[in-house]
Amino acid sequence: MSQYRAPLAEMQFVMTELAGLDDVAQLPGFEDATPDTVGAILEEADKFATEVLDPLNRIGDREGARLSDDGRVTTPAGFRAAYRKFCELGWNGLSKSADFGGQGMPQLVAAAIDEMWNASNMAFELCPMLTGGAIEAIELNGSETLKRTYLPKMVSGEWTGTMNLTEPQAGSDLAAVRAKAVRQADGSYRISGKKIFITYGDHDYTDNIIHLVLARTPDAPPGTRGISLFVVPKFLVNADGSLGARNDVRCVSLEHKLGIHASPTAVLAFGDRDGAVGHVVGDENRGLEYMFVMMNLARFGVGMQGVGIAERAYQRARDYAKERVQGRAVGAARDAAAGGIIGHPDVRRMLMTMRANTEAARALGYVTAAALDRAHRHPDADVRKRELAFAELMIPIVKGWNTELAQQTAYLGVQVHGGMGFIEESGAAQYVRDARITTIYEGTTGIQANDLIGRKIARDGGKAMMSVVEAMRSVDRKLADAGSDELAAIGLRLRAGVDALEDAAHWIVARWSEDPRAVLAGAGPFLDLAGTVCGGAQLGRAALVAAGKLTEGNGDASFLRTKIATARHFADHCLTRASGLRDAVMADAASVLALADEQF
Ligand SMILES: Cc1cc2nc3c(=O)[nH]c(=O)nc-3n(C[C@H](O)[C@H](O)[C@H](O)COP(=O)(O)OP(=O)(O)OC[C@H]3O[C@@H](n4cnc5c(N)ncnc54)[C@H](O)[C@@H]3O)c2cc1C
């Protein structure tokens, strides 16, 4: 039986030593994020994740959300009560603005807490995550009336939020959105159309659901410049804040999915009768622009789902490997008793890879979260600009690479379990199924890779990427000069990885305008290369800090040694892939584009 426990020592190490929690806590508005307060928050969240959410995860998977004949959506046993408790304890508003009742904690703290919700029960976490996206959309661009009417109740969790982008013909390409919005004399709009795959599009947690919907006005220009964003509540809200009539939006069906069964994924019909009443957010025709600002945080959130699920898959596999007895360890005496499978080198390799992947993904996530905090709050405009450029470069990597890594990690988790991994009762298989969506929603890995290349590298001629390359070169130099064979070995691998990334990035910048098809043919391997090298550099930094502390005799020596060993494993087993990935990126698409459509 494996019970989730948040890796608190590791989380605090990454927050403090790599992401700079102390600096973040100095930013205006974050003064409450002292190490003591953050430590207490992490411990409380660990309790909620361990005692409430983790035990519900299997129940949610087995029961799933259901739609009854009378059109009501119910979530699995225990989820509604857990949601109520979650909100009562103030978790929903942790990083939300104090102006609307939130606690205003930094994104860095929220990232660590979200990791715990994702590790223990990702299907549950999706509801607060989507509500967070809807809150941000209203807060950044909504009128004062919209903010006053909706935000306090969404921040407290009394009402939840959804994001309605996808339609049958509009998935990755939102220019194809067709939902309609017709302006009324009173300034409101009537919305009609069908939205599919809407996470928590209907449920039984709360009395109201606030849908954020992309739609077009009749005179809107075609394509992405003609899409507007609307707030469409399930129940209309009276002037005094009480609930009014049912709006013209209903859940037509729920999808039957591979994973995240407890999360209702709804097909929503807007405007089957007179049109659903909606209110425009900001200006007409700027909906996609608003959505993109908000998408940064949503994509980051999915990247943290990758970290959470990878951590949980690792913990379950580690616990099983310690219990399962099978075969004698290599080199043991012939008459020695069979031992735990953790004694077999191949099982240890899998566990080390799972652990190293997870730690690299976590470090990238937390460092990016801290950059977002500095980008929003730092008093110096130049620092804000620099941090924003870094965070924007990292977000497709955190989303794309962390979630791809989560697949590998969950896959290895099943493998460590042997046959039991294939049996649902072991719990390992659920992580494979649940993790699978993370590389798809909020933009597939292909879309993240295109974004990384087109918008984040080619557009600025590789400037932001080269400053990351420079920072990583200073890490490899420090590793080489640290006077330790172990650190020097990590530094050597990192240097080769950074060389590969730099070569590939220069190649992309040079080829982009002349042959974008050839460049995009290598987008997937490039995303993998960037994540592998940036993740490896973070683990290299961690190893340097750990070695320094060991020399000073400062901290838990056993924990610090694991940091060095994990960085070494990542360097030897993962960073070594970098040169192969570079070659794939720079192969000029010879194989990718070789066949004609009809030859497939
Ligand atoms: C469980 C679940 C929950 C979801 N929740 C929500 C939600 O709450 N709100 C919401 O609005 N949507 C939601 N979605 C929709 C999700 O965001 C889309 O499924 C996703 O964006 C992909 O779109 P698509 O399914 O139409 O795939 P497609 O766009 O048809 O993509 C199919 C394949 O083509 C590739 N592809 C497409 N375009 C390109 C390109 N330009 N370059 C390279 N490759 C490309 C993709 O990478 C993919 O491999 C959810 C989906 C699921 C399954």
The ligand as a Gaussian input file, in Angstrom:
#p B3LYP/6-31G(d) Opt

LIG

0 1
 C       -9.842000      15.529000     -21.340000
 C       -9.790000      16.791000     -22.128000
 C      -10.028000      17.987000     -21.474000
 C      -10.018000      19.175000     -22.199000
 N      -10.364000      20.346000     -21.572000
 C      -10.589000      21.456000     -22.331000
 C      -11.169000      22.625000     -21.756000
 O      -11.444000      22.690000     -20.559000
 N      -11.450000      23.665000     -22.573000
 C      -11.178000      23.646000     -23.909000
 O      -11.464000      24.610000     -24.589000
 N      -10.612000      22.552000     -24.482000
 C      -10.319000      21.469000     -23.729000
 N       -9.777000      20.347000     -24.299000
 C       -9.430000      20.363000     -25.707000
 C       -7.926000      20.334000     -25.938000
 O       -7.360000      21.562000     -25.595000
 C       -7.708000      19.950000     -27.423000
 O       -8.055000      18.578000     -27.532000
 C       -6.271000      20.177000     -27.855000
 O       -5.986000      21.553000     -27.916000
 C       -5.977000      19.554000     -29.207000
 O       -6.943000      19.891000     -30.151000
 P       -7.648000      18.740000     -31.012000
 O       -8.134000      17.713000     -30.074000
 O       -8.645000      19.365000     -31.913000
 O       -6.490000      18.107000     -31.841000
 P       -5.981000      18.609000     -33.269000
 O       -5.803000      20.083000     -33.240000
 O       -6.850000      18.031000     -34.317000
 O       -4.548000      17.940000     -33.332000
 C       -4.336000      16.593000     -33.791000
 C       -2.823000      16.376000     -33.984000
 O       -2.332000      17.315000     -34.943000
 C       -1.273000      18.076000     -34.390000
 N       -1.331000      19.451000     -34.876000
 C       -2.428000      20.237000     -35.070000
 N       -2.052000      21.441000     -35.513000
 C       -0.711000      21.433000     -35.614000
 C        0.281000      22.379000     -36.002000
 N       -0.045000      23.609000     -36.372000
 N        1.580000      21.997000     -35.978000
 C        1.946000      20.768000     -35.572000
 N        1.058000      19.833000     -35.206000
 C       -0.240000      20.159000     -35.204000
 C       -1.452000      18.015000     -32.894000
 O       -0.223000      18.208000     -32.209000
 C       -2.009000      16.608000     -32.727000
 O       -0.960000      15.677000     -32.660000
 C       -9.728000      19.152000     -23.583000
 C       -9.453000      17.940000     -24.217000
 C       -9.510000      16.771000     -23.515000
 C       -9.278000      15.480000     -24.260000

